[in-house]
Amino acid sequence: MVSPANNLATLTPETSGSRFLKALSGETQAVPPVWLMRQAGRYLPEYRELRAQAGGFLDLCYTPDLATEVTLQPIRRFDLDAAILFSDILVVPHALGQEVRFVEGEGPRLDPLASRAEFATLKPEIDLGMLAPVYETVARVRAELDPSKALIGFCGAPYTVATYMVGGRGGEEQAPARKLAYSDPAAFQALIDLLVEASAAHLLAQLEAGANAVQIFDSWSGDLPPAEFMTWSAAPIAAICARVRAKRPGAKILAFPRGAGAKLKAFAEAVPADAIGLATAEDRRAAREAVPAHVALQGNVDPIALTVGGSALDAAVDGVLADLGDRPLIVNLGHGVRQETPPEHVAQMVARVRRAG
């Protein structure tokens, strides 16, 4: 299937050669685009060397010279079809006034906000000036990327970001936020509404700076029951899409509702995304029935298979191509690259995809 010509009209001359953007415009391609979540990170020796020079993790995110280099490292090494901005979903609560820090070996830590009174300490809107270094990084990366390569900006979905803001860290089922959503739904809704506005502004600033598309990561919503999933995951993401496209009607948006499972059909009906990402455990054949044929599917090679390499990795890639290759497809992982992944296995995966045609 080839997409209608008017779908491709959103591509500019500078990006019309991008396999990634063609997939987002509904085109099925003999050789689909490939990029990887967490493709820039600790599995790369060049990243580890630069990270040692940077100081804290947020210092790395907020230093355009360094963040630009990190973003481009996997593109140089693997010739992937898209670069994703090196940043973090927690820059949004940071720019709303919440204390955010990263503890080596443990991950993010925030000062928890567990009540209406504590929510009142947040800024009423995101401080985009505080995130100016992030947008400078976007502009620098776009200037250095080959026109055939797309640049992806991103944010965390309101629910996932809220779980960190309330709980102060990741944890089993993100229970503190879920408890608050049940015990004081109005307060939790107010936090979600704030994050919808802040996230939309952050994505628009990335698009204005040169990002070709944006992805919304909802890493924790898969644990929610169906009704809560629609309220706290799908509806806020749909609201972000509406706000972004009100300012940029042609904006390309990917959504990754990790672990949606049987809720994927309802999510796809509610969220007007150009692509929907599939987590590792998603049933691809069920997903293709749940998601409209013009919407690209992204995924879902097992990150563990990537660490193993060899015939196991080839089979994992081939499975995605066999199940989804006859529709708009972006080959990716079902989650991020694991730290112990040998870089040569990423090269193997990219080569396997490129042989598809």
N, C-alpha and C positions, 0 to 999 in steps of 0.2 A: 504494500500500500504506500502511495506517495501522498503527502499532504496536499490540500488545496493550495493554489498559488497565493491566495490572499493571506494564508497563515505565514508564508515566508516573507510577506511584505514588511513584517516587523523587523527583519534583519537589515542591518546597515551594510553598505558596501565593504566596510572594514571588517565585518564579522560574518559575512555571508558564506565564508568557507568553513565556518565552525560546525563540526559535527554535533557538538554539544547543543548549540543553539538551534540547529535544525531539528534535533530530537524534541526540544522544548516547543517547537512550532508544529509538532505533530507528524514529522516525517519519519518513515521507516527507512533505515539505511542498511546496505549490505554489510558495512563495517560500522557498528555502533560506537559511539564515544565511550571512553573509559576514564574515570578519575576515582580517587579513593578518599573516603572520609579519614581524617587524621593522616593524610599523606605526607604532611610535614610534621616531623616529630622525632621522638627519641630513638626510633629504630635506625635513623640515618646518622652515620658518624659525623657528617658535616654539621648537622643540627646540634649534636651533643657538644661539639667544639665551640660553636657560637654561643650556645646556651650557657656554657661555663663562663663566658666573658660578660654576660648581660646583667648579672645580679639577679633580682627577683623576676618571677614569671611576668607579672604585670609590667615591670620595666621593659621586658622584651616586647610585650604587646604594644606599649606606648612609645617605642623608639622606632621611627619610620625606617631608618637605615637598616636596622637589624630585622624588623618584621618583614620588610620587603625581601631581604635576602632569604629568610626562612621560607616565605611563600613561594619563592622561585626555585628553591633547591630541588624539589621533586620533579619540577617541569624540566629542568636541565638534565637531570639524571635519567628520567623515564619517558620523556616526550608524551606526557599525559595530555588529554584533550582540554582539561580545565584546571586552573589554579583556584584554590580557595584561600581567601584572606586568612593570614595567621592572626588570630585574635582569640577571644573567649566569650561565651554567652554571658558571663557575669560582669562584663563591662557595663551592661545596662543598669543593674542595681548599683554598681559603683558610681555611675553618673547620676543616679537618683539620690545619692547621699548616704548609701549604706556602706559600712566598712567591709572591704573584701580583701582577703589575703590568701596566699597559696603556701601551704606547708609542704616542704620537700618530702616526697614519699607518702604523703597522706592526701593531698589534693586541696580543694578550696575550703576556706573557712570564712563564714560571715557572722557578724553579730546578729543573732536571731531576732526577728520581729514577730512576736507572738500575740499581739493584741492590737485593738484599734488605736490605743494611745501610742504604741510604738510605731504604727504605720504613719502617724501624724508627723513623725520626725523626718519622713522622706520629703524630697522636693516635689512640688506639684507637677513638674514636668522635667523631662530629661535635660541635662546640661550637655548639649551637643558641643559646646566649646571645649569641655573637658575631654571629649573624644576626638578633637581635631587631629591628633597624631594618627588615629586609626584611619581617618579619611585621607590624610596625606599618604599613608601607606597604600591605600587603594589606588590613588592617582599615580603613584610611582610604579606600582606593579603593572597597572594597565599600560603605562607608557613603555615599559620594558618587554611586555609580552608580545609574542608574534600575533598578528591579527587572526590567525587560525585558532588561537587558544582563547577560551573564554575565561573570565574572572568572576568568581562566585563570592558574593558577600553573604552574610548570614546573621541570624539572631537565634536565641532560644525562644521557644514558644512560651507564652505567658504562664501556663501551668507549670512547666518544668522550672522556669526561673523563679516562680513563686515558691516552689517547694524548697529551693535553696535559701530564699530570703526568710522563710518562716522557720525552717529547721536548722539553718546555719551550716549545713553540710549535706552530703548525700548519705542515704541510709536505707534500711529495709522498708520498701514500699513508700518511702518519704512520708511516714506516718504523721509527723507533726502538722504538715500542711493539710493532709486529708482529714485529720481530726478537726482542725479549724474550719475547713469547708463544711463539715457537718454541723459543728456547734455554733458557728456564727457565719452563715453563708453570705450575709450582706457585707460583712467586713472583708471576707475573702473575695467577693465579687468586686469590691472597690479596689482591692489590690490588683486583680486581674485587669480591670478597666484601665488603671494607671499603666500597667505593663503593655496593654494593647497600644495605647497612644505612644508610649516611649519606644516600643519596638518598631512601630511603623515609621516614626521619625528617624530612628537609627538606620533602618533599611533604605529609606529615601535618601538619606545623606550618603550612604554607600553607592547607591545608583547614580546620584548626582556626581560623585567623585570618579566614576568610571566603571563600576561593577556592571557586568552584562546580565547578571541574574542574581537572585538571592534565595537562600534556603532557610527554612524555619525548622529548627530541630525540637521535637517534643520527645525527649528521651525517657520520661517517666510516666507518661499518661497511659501506657498499656496496662497498668495495674488497676485502672479505674473501672468500676462497673459501667455498663452501657449508658445509663442516663447521665451519670456524672462525667463520663467520657465526652459526651456531646456538649454538656454544659461548660466544662472546664478546659477541654482540648479543642474540639472542632469549632465551636462558636467563636472563641477568641482568635483562632487562626484565620477563620473566614473574615472576621472583622479587620484584621491586619491587612489581608489581601485587598479588601474594599478601600481602606484608607490609602494604601500604596498606589492602587490603580486610579484612585480619584485624582492624584497628582501626576501619575505616570501611567496612562492607560495601557501602554504596551509592555509594562513590566513583566518579566519572566520570573515566576515564583515556583520553587520546589518546596514540598512539605514532606517531613519525615516523622510520621506518627509511629514511633518505634513500638512494636508489640501490639498493634491495633487488632490483628487477627480477624475474628468474626465481625469486628466493628468497622472494618475497612470500607465496606460498601457505603455505610451511612456517612463515614468521614468523606469519601470521595463525592458523595452527593451534596454535602454541605460546604465543602471547601473548594473554591474554584482555582485549584493549582494547575500549573502546566505539567508538573511531574509529581509523582508520589513515590517516596522511597519505601522499600520493603526491608524489614529486618531479617536477620538470618533465618529465623524459624518460620517465617511466613510461607504459606503454601502458594507457590507462584501460579499454579493453574487456577486456584480459587481467586487469587488476586486479579488475574486477567479477566475473570468474569465480573468481579466487583467494581473494577475501575473502567470508565468509558474508554473506548478504543483510541480516541484522539489524545488522551492524556498519557504522557510517557510514564513508564515504570522504571524505577531506578533500583538496582540491587543485583542480587543479594547473595553474592559469593561469601561463603563462610570464612571469617577471618582466621579461624583455626586452620582451615585448609591452606590458607595463604602462608601460615607459618611452616607447614609441612612441605609444601611445594611438590614437585614431581608429578606423578600421574594423578595423585589425589587433587591437586590444584587444577590440572587440566580438566579432570572430570567435573569439578565444581563450576569452572567457567563454561564448559560445554553444556552443562545442564541449564544454566541461565540462558545461553544463546538458543538452545533447543526449545525451551518453554516460552521465551518472550521475544525471540528474534524476528518474528513476523509482525511486530507492532513497534511503535516508537519506544526505544529502549536506551537507557544509559547504564552501562555496566559499572558496578560499584560493589562494595562490600555490604554485608548486612549490618555492620557496625564499623568501628574504626580500626585502623591498622594497629596491631598489638606491638608492644615494645620489643618483643623477642623475634619479630619477623626479620628474616634475612633479606636485605635489599634486592638480592638477585631473584628472589621469588616474586617481587613486584614486577621486575623486568619480564619474568616469565609470563605473568598474568597479562601484561599489556601485549606482549607478542602473541599470546594465544588469542586474544580478542581481535588483534589486527589480521590474523590469518583467517578470520571468519569469512571474509569476502573472497 
